[in-house]
Amino acid sequence: MAHAIRFAEIGGPDVMRWETTQVGDPGPGEVRLRHEAVGLNFADTYFRTGLYPAALPAGLGVEGAGVVEAVGPGVAGFAPGDRVTYTGSPLGAYSTERVMPAEHLIALPDGIAADIAAATTMRGLTTAYLLRRIHPLRAGDTVLLHAAAGGVGQLFTQWAKLLGVRVIGTVSSEEKAAVARANGCDHVVIYTREDVATRVREITDGAGVPVVYDSIGKTTYQSSLDSLARRGLLVCFGTASGPVPPIEAMQLAVKGSLFVTRPALADYIADPAERADLAGELFGHLTAGRLRVEINQRYELADAVAAHRDLEAGRSVGASVFTL
């Protein structure tokens, strides 16, 4: 019997329900997938709270890894028994089984376990486009990364080191500072007791950084702008503390002809060839051991309410997954 987490109204974690579901057979262009692990991402809470609109009732989650059990008419490139991962597909990953479009699937190399894939596909592809597509980083550059001990933060810092890029990372506590340093963060700023922009200027001899990567949003965007060098770029790729308020164009001019972008992963993996390139680079680093992934929180899928409470309370460090 298949099960899934679903919600019929927006709100706190308690709106999620563990339900029995009928999966059915895949239609044209679809596969039936049996999950072995499901990703837990902060963005999942955006759908549950209504920040990202969803037609209700709805499933939840956009990332998972498992085994193809059946393919529908017209599916090419996948067959029953294939190991796959995905991210950014229609809502519904919080499930033991599902039917979904085959176009979202990415073949999973044998050397990567399902739980690692579920903890890494979204974060890894996000890291890939941030470092390889957003700005032409060069060896020796120094960048600022908020939430350096988070799931993206840990992968980002490790990958940045492979490129010769130095990272100033912000964290909320000594515990998270230790995690950031262990992943290669060159300088750690504990934002609960230090002024981020002041420290960045000190570290860079007053110049600021060419790029700030900000997944926090409302509470950090101002310090992010203040940390940028002339003609620097603010990359707002998340809103953990709430949406970024409107930014006046003149403010960007006064602070040094700055640039701001609000990218979404979906637009960087929409093209199958580009997605394959980014995934190939990510999986290559993982299988070679150049990137390490530590899963610090594991939950049963039926315990999604507790998982979301931990996530929103900031009790999670690094990657979290649901195991099946």
C-alpha positions in Angstrom: 0.0 0.0 0.0 1.4 3.4 -1.0 1.4 6.4 1.4 2.0 10.1 1.0 2.1 13.3 2.9 -0.6 15.7 1.7 -2.1 19.0 2.8 -5.5 20.6 2.1 -4.9 24.0 3.6 -1.9 26.3 4.0 -0.4 26.8 7.5 2.0 25.4 10.0 3.4 21.9 10.0 0.2 20.4 11.5 -1.6 20.9 8.2 0.3 17.9 6.8 -1.4 14.5 6.8 -0.1 11.0 6.3 -2.5 9.3 3.9 -3.0 6.1 2.0 -2.8 6.7 -1.8 -3.6 4.9 -5.1 -0.7 5.3 -7.4 -1.9 3.6 -10.6 -0.1 2.9 -13.8 2.1 5.5 -15.7 0.6 7.2 -18.7 2.4 8.5 -21.8 5.7 10.0 -21.0 5.5 8.9 -17.3 7.1 6.4 -15.0 6.0 4.8 -11.7 8.8 5.3 -9.2 9.4 3.6 -5.8 11.2 6.0 -3.5 14.1 4.8 -1.4 14.8 8.3 0.0 13.2 11.7 -0.2 14.8 15.1 0.2 13.8 17.5 2.9 14.4 21.1 1.9 13.5 24.5 3.4 11.7 25.4 0.2 9.2 22.7 1.0 7.9 24.9 3.8 7.2 27.7 1.2 4.5 25.5 -0.4 3.0 24.5 2.9 2.8 28.1 4.1 1.5 29.5 0.8 4.6 31.5 -0.1 4.8 29.4 -3.2 1.2 28.9 -4.4 -0.1 25.3 -5.0 -3.5 24.0 -6.0 -5.0 22.3 -3.0 -5.2 19.6 -1.9 -1.6 18.8 -2.8 1.3 16.6 -2.1 4.6 18.0 -0.9 8.3 17.8 -1.8 10.2 18.1 -5.1 13.2 15.8 -4.6 13.7 12.1 -4.3 15.7 9.1 -5.4 14.6 5.5 -6.0 14.0 2.8 -8.6 11.8 2.9 -11.7 9.1 0.2 -11.4 7.2 0.8 -14.7 7.3 3.1 -17.7 4.5 4.4 -19.8 4.2 4.7 -23.6 6.8 6.9 -25.3 9.3 6.8 -22.5 12.9 6.6 -23.8 16.1 6.3 -21.8 14.6 4.7 -18.7 13.5 1.2 -18.0 12.2 -0.8 -14.9 15.0 -1.3 -12.5 16.9 1.9 -13.3 18.1 3.9 -10.4 17.2 7.6 -10.7 17.1 10.9 -8.8 15.2 14.1 -9.5 14.5 17.6 -8.3 12.1 20.3 -9.3 9.3 18.0 -10.5 5.6 18.5 -9.7 4.9 18.4 -6.0 4.5 14.9 -4.5 8.0 13.6 -3.5 6.8 13.0 0.1 5.5 9.6 -0.9 6.5 6.0 -0.9 5.6 5.6 -4.6 4.5 8.0 -7.3 3.8 8.4 -11.0 5.6 11.3 -12.5 6.9 12.7 -15.9 10.0 10.9 -17.0 11.5 14.1 -18.3 12.4 15.1 -14.8 14.5 12.1 -14.0 18.3 12.0 -13.8 20.1 8.6 -14.1 21.9 7.9 -10.8 25.4 6.4 -10.9 25.9 3.1 -9.0 28.5 4.7 -6.8 25.9 7.1 -5.2 23.5 5.8 -2.6 19.8 6.8 -2.7 20.0 8.8 0.5 23.0 10.7 -0.6 21.2 11.5 -3.9 18.0 12.6 -2.1 20.1 14.9 0.2 22.2 16.3 -2.6 20.4 16.6 -6.0 18.7 19.9 -5.3 21.5 21.3 -3.1 24.1 20.0 -5.5 22.5 21.4 -8.6 21.9 24.6 -6.8 25.6 24.8 -5.9 26.5 23.9 -9.4 24.6 26.7 -11.0 25.6 29.2 -8.3 29.3 28.5 -8.9 29.4 27.6 -12.5 26.7 29.7 -14.2 25.8 32.9 -12.2 29.2 34.8 -12.3 32.5 34.0 -13.9 34.5 33.3 -10.7 38.2 33.1 -10.9 40.8 31.4 -8.6 41.7 33.8 -5.9 38.3 35.5 -5.7 36.7 35.9 -2.3 32.9 35.6 -1.9 30.4 35.9 0.9 28.1 33.0 1.6 25.3 33.2 4.1 24.2 30.0 6.0 27.6 28.4 5.4 26.8 25.4 7.6 23.6 24.6 5.8 23.1 21.9 3.1 23.9 24.1 0.2 26.6 25.9 2.3 28.6 22.8 3.0 28.6 21.7 -0.7 29.2 25.3 -1.9 32.3 25.8 0.3 33.8 22.4 -0.7 33.2 23.1 -4.4 34.5 26.6 -4.1 37.8 25.3 -2.8 38.1 23.0 -5.8 37.9 26.2 -7.9 40.4 28.2 -5.8 37.7 30.5 -4.5 37.9 31.8 -0.9 34.7 31.8 1.1 33.6 34.1 4.0 30.7 32.2 5.6 28.1 33.5 8.0 26.6 31.2 10.7 24.5 31.7 13.9 26.5 29.7 16.4 29.9 28.3 17.4 28.6 24.8 16.6 27.7 25.9 13.1 31.0 27.8 12.8 32.8 24.5 13.4 30.8 22.8 10.7 31.6 25.6 8.2 35.3 25.5 9.0 35.4 21.7 8.6 34.1 22.1 5.1 36.8 24.6 4.2 35.3 28.0 5.0 38.2 30.4 5.0 36.6 33.0 7.3 33.6 32.5 9.5 31.4 35.3 10.8 29.0 34.6 13.6 26.3 37.1 12.7 24.5 36.9 16.1 27.4 38.8 17.6 29.4 40.3 14.7 28.5 42.9 12.1 28.7 41.0 8.8 29.5 43.9 6.5 32.2 45.3 8.9 33.9 41.9 9.1 33.8 41.5 5.3 35.4 44.9 4.8 38.1 44.0 7.4 38.8 40.6 5.7 39.0 42.2 2.2 41.1 45.3 3.2 38.1 47.5 2.6 37.3 46.3 -0.9 34.3 44.1 -0.3 33.5 41.0 -2.3 32.5 40.6 -5.9 29.6 38.3 -5.2 27.3 37.6 -2.2 25.3 34.4 -2.1 22.2 35.0 0.1 19.7 32.3 0.9 18.3 34.1 4.0 16.6 37.1 2.4 14.8 39.6 4.5 17.1 39.8 7.5 20.4 39.7 5.6 19.9 41.5 2.2 21.1 44.8 3.6 24.3 43.5 5.1 24.8 41.6 1.8 24.5 44.9 -0.2 26.9 46.6 2.2 29.5 43.8 1.8 29.7 44.1 -2.0 32.6 45.6 -3.9 32.0 48.2 -6.6 29.9 46.7 -9.4 29.4 43.6 -7.2 26.5 41.1 -7.6 24.0 40.1 -4.9 22.6 36.6 -5.6 19.3 36.2 -3.6 18.6 32.5 -4.0 16.5 31.9 -0.9 14.2 33.5 1.6 14.6 31.6 4.8 13.8 34.7 6.9 11.2 36.1 4.5 11.1 37.7 1.1 13.6 40.5 0.2 11.9 43.9 0.4 11.8 46.0 -2.8 15.3 47.5 -3.5 15.4 51.0 -4.9 17.5 51.4 -8.0 19.2 54.5 -6.7 20.4 52.5 -3.6 22.3 50.2 -6.0 23.9 53.2 -7.7 24.9 54.9 -4.4 26.5 51.7 -3.1 28.7 51.2 -6.1 26.7 50.4 -9.2 25.6 47.1 -7.8 23.7 44.2 -9.5 21.0 42.0 -8.0 19.6 38.7 -9.3 16.9 36.4 -7.9 17.6 33.1 -9.6 15.6 29.8 -9.4 17.1 26.4 -10.0 14.3 25.5 -12.4 15.6 28.0 -14.9 19.1 26.6 -14.8 18.1 23.0 -15.3 15.2 23.5 -17.8 17.4 22.7 -20.7 18.1 18.9 -20.6 21.7 19.4 -22.0 22.5 22.0 -19.3 21.0 19.9 -16.6 23.0 16.9 -17.7 26.2 19.0 -17.7 25.6 20.3 -14.2 24.5 16.9 -12.9 27.5 15.2 -14.5 29.9 17.6 -12.9 28.2 17.2 -9.5 28.1 13.4 -9.7 31.7 13.3 -10.9 32.8 15.2 -7.7 30.7 12.9 -5.5 31.9 9.6 -6.9 35.5 10.8 -6.8 35.2 11.8 -3.2 36.0 15.5 -3.9 32.7 16.5 -2.4 31.5 15.0 1.0 27.9 14.8 2.0 26.9 14.3 5.7 23.3 13.5 6.4 22.8 14.9 9.9 19.1 14.4 10.2 17.0 11.4 9.2 13.3 11.1 9.6 10.6 8.6 8.8 8.3 10.0 6.1 5.3 9.7 8.5 7.2 12.1 10.8 7.1 15.0 8.4 5.5 17.3 10.9 8.4 16.9 13.3 10.8 17.3 10.5 9.3 20.7 9.4 9.3 21.9 13.0 13.0 21.2 13.3 13.7 22.8 10.0 11.8 26.1 10.8 13.2 26.3 14.3 16.8 26.1 13.0 17.6 22.9 14.7 18.8 21.2 11.5 22.4 21.3 10.5 23.4 20.4 7.0 21.5 17.9 5.0 18.2 16.1 6.1 16.4 13.3 4.4 13.4 11.1 4.8 14.3 7.4 4.6 11.9 4.7 3.4 
